[in-house]
Amino acid sequence: MKGSKISRRDVLIGSSALAAGASFSTKVISAAPPASAVTPALVEAAKKEGKVVWYTSVDLKLSEQIGKAFEDKYPGVTCKVERTGAERILQRIGQEYSANVHAVDVVNSSDASHLVYWKDQGLLAPYLPEDVAKYYPDEHKDADGTYASFRVFLCVIAYNTSLVKKEEAPKSFGDLLDPKWKGKIVKAHPGYSGTIMTATYQMSRDLGWEYFEKLAQQNILQVQSAADPPKKIALGERAIQADGVEYLIHQEKEAGQPVEPVYATEGTPLIIGPNGLFKAAPNPNAARLFQSFCFSPECQQLCIDIGGLRSVHPQIKEHTGRTPLSKIKTMKDDAAAVLKNSEQIKARYVKIFRV
Amino acid sequence: MTTVASTVPVARRRLGFDPSKPVLVAFAVILFALIVMPLSWLMFYAFSSKSGGFTLDNFHRLVTDAAYLDPLLTTFALATLAALICCVVAAPMGWLVARTDMPLRRTVRLLVTASFVTPPFLGAIAWELLAAPNSGLLNQLYRELTGAGQGVHLLNIYSFTGLVFVISCYTFPYVFVLVANSLDRTPGDLEDASAILGGKAWDTARRITIPLALPSMLAGALVAFLQAMTLFGSPAILAMPAGFHTMTTKIWSLFQFPPQPELAAAASLPLLLLTVLLLRAEQMVLGRRGYSVVGAKNSELRIVRLGRWRWVMLIAAMLVLMCPVFLPYFALLNASFSKVASHLVWFNNFTFHNLHFVFYELSATQLALRNTFILGTLAATVGTVLALVIAYVHVRQAVSGYRVLGFLATAPVAIPGIVLGVGLFFTYTRPPFVLYGTLWILLIAFVTLNMPAAYQQLQSAFKAVHPELEDASRILGATRLRALWQITAPLLRTSVIATWCFIFVGVIRELSAAVMLFTSETKVLSVLIYDLNESGDLAAIAVLGLLMLLITFGIVALANSLKFGGARRLSAPS
């Protein structure tokens, strides 16, 4: 299995869905850098730096677990996890860089367009981890080697099974507009969450803005992070999430909470969260070590097993209890279009939902 | 005595060099830099277009676009209601504690202090745990008791009413403290006189006690109004889920990517204007009435006997205190040890996991704790010294232009923390002062934001100390600084310690400026909790929140022990 570029059917189908619309990389600035293996010299240099700072929008518990796994593998290098919504990360890095504060080493965003943006600004360093070079499908890595798809997941509808019977549960985004769900829906915000930003683009493209205008009449509970709706329905605060990350639904469900994902008949927004490292990283070696670790089968498998995420690394195994990505109808990802439309999408969203 | 006082010190002043002058000037310069610089940037941006040219478009949009008008009206209604509720609830409580024989008065005071030091955003989150329509503990209890079905709720915290309620919970202490303290200080002579002249209890209350307490109640209501108006955390936590904005959350949202600082600056000017007007109004209402109540001669307080009503009043006070203290603390404690935040802790779902997560897995905990401690201590110390000097200068009119100093010290009250944060961001991200990314910028923000309250506290403390004591010292040959040190300082000791604590607690509570100014290395506890709230990590919030409260109570307890020590020493000579 090792060495074959695409070995699993799931991945093939899942990723071809992306490939179709994925103008993932923008202009090619130079040829991709050579693949970099983790050498003892790199590990030594990283240890000298002693830490790596990772700005990420991965849910807090999982991102701390990833950091911990890295620390366990490379004792002497601590991983400082700075977690917030992807749109906040964009704002924060913008603020910090405009003030010449270079705190971030590696960034992960659930809004793939951010990586395109930072690359266009010339902020990202080319670095191609061995795993990415060898195994990752082309549409999941930047041609110049500045970023690659660290994680893939969906933005799903979900419901609390003790509040909603399976037969009555919504099956599509259209079903959410039924008056019987009025006051029972929780929804996250594209101004905070990259997941929701990406999903809002895909849904407004495929379903039209009328969908959101009607959803706004449903008296929704508006939260910020896409990681919040799964927690709110697990608490029983609302019966249904109109959007939110799929991986936390997996986590909650497997921990025994009464939640169930719904893969909408119209298609489910597909979210890609790339990792990239900054040229001005304060800990350049630790950053490279961490970047390599993130794409290793070890870390990717951890993201699947306890994280509930999906992966495009062909060596990892999908979790048996979950619907395989290949069986799910997804919407098309298009980072370049998100980049072009993000201001408009945010403004329109605020107009419709009033916050 | 007046004649002596007016001749001798004047002669001395002309002869010797008074070292207090340069000190005062230095403080004026500091204050100017702290407040005027960010405010100038604010003004500059309010009248700037995106391309940098002069424009009035920002204001035009502000008054024509409902997206900005609605939050303005909401904020006004919110602050007015909150201030009213505070007065209605807190003023009688202040009187009960200061002037009656209600049992457990000390305890009630301590509990009010507890609600005062509870960060409002933490209270808001705790009330989410209690009164979210479906998962809230109180609503679950209600359904349990009434047998009502799913979806029925008694309380909905995600609403305008919910927000007013939660804000009042954590602003009423301002009114309470000011009223109780002023009644504490008001000597019984006047009331005795009224009684001797045949005044009935009600006449005495109406003509003596209430007028004496009125200025502090109005001042308290004003502070409560301004607090409610400039609060960011509670509306961000409760109003946005409900689908409406207040002015602060609106301004904050304008700094989200893509930032629109020009509009935000313009949107904050109405708040500034309103505050200035209110402060003027307060001065007009209070007029030139002097209330020097601590003189060289003091008498005992008069205590009203409530008889049978003592216990009724105590129960009423405790019921009020359920809202800011008992219920929220219980909710946080419950969430800290429960596997699911909305489930009551029982044997089957008790867990230490949340504690473990916060202290061993969450990499931001330690850093945030350390930063909060450093900033709290520094800001409290610097802020108290600044406020002390300015209050002295203002009350004793020690330098010409003292009014400007007083105004500057009060001005930040009108600047929402978030806007000051942005002003500071612009000021200190470019040479010559690049402070962004360091703790210094947060220190400046915290000192500035706490200055008005610290200044008002110390100013009223100075006002209550009649200059006759200082004059006496100076007649006997002391310089101004020596008179201050030997006479005024010991008298103000309690107030100074209170102010120090006040600022420390203010730093712990502060979220809105910090949220603009922090970087990953300079995160503080409040920001960490706010971050966690946005991703719905309630269990971790509960643990961190309790930790935050413990630290705060530690500081308050420490201050209280010093305070009572000082009070004993003070009472000896009288």
Interface residues (C-beta under 8 A of the other chain):
Chain A: V53 Y55 D59 L60 K61 E64 Q65 G67 K68 T78 C79 K80 V81 E82 R83 T84 G85 E87 R88 L90 Q91 R92 G94 Q95 E96 S98 A99 N100 V101 A103 V104 L163 G183 K184 G191 Y192 I220 L221 Q222 V223 Q224 S225 A227 D228 P229 K231 K232 A234 L235 G236 E237 R238 Q257 E343 K346 V350 K351 F353 R354 V355
Chain B: A67 A132 P133 N134 S135 Q150 G151 Y158 A239 M240 P241 A242 G243 F244 H245 T249 S253 F255 Q256 F257 P258 P259 V340 A341 S342 F357 E361 L362 S363 A364 F425 T429 R430 V434 Y436 G437 T519 S520 E521 D531 L532 E534 S535 G536 D537 L538 A540
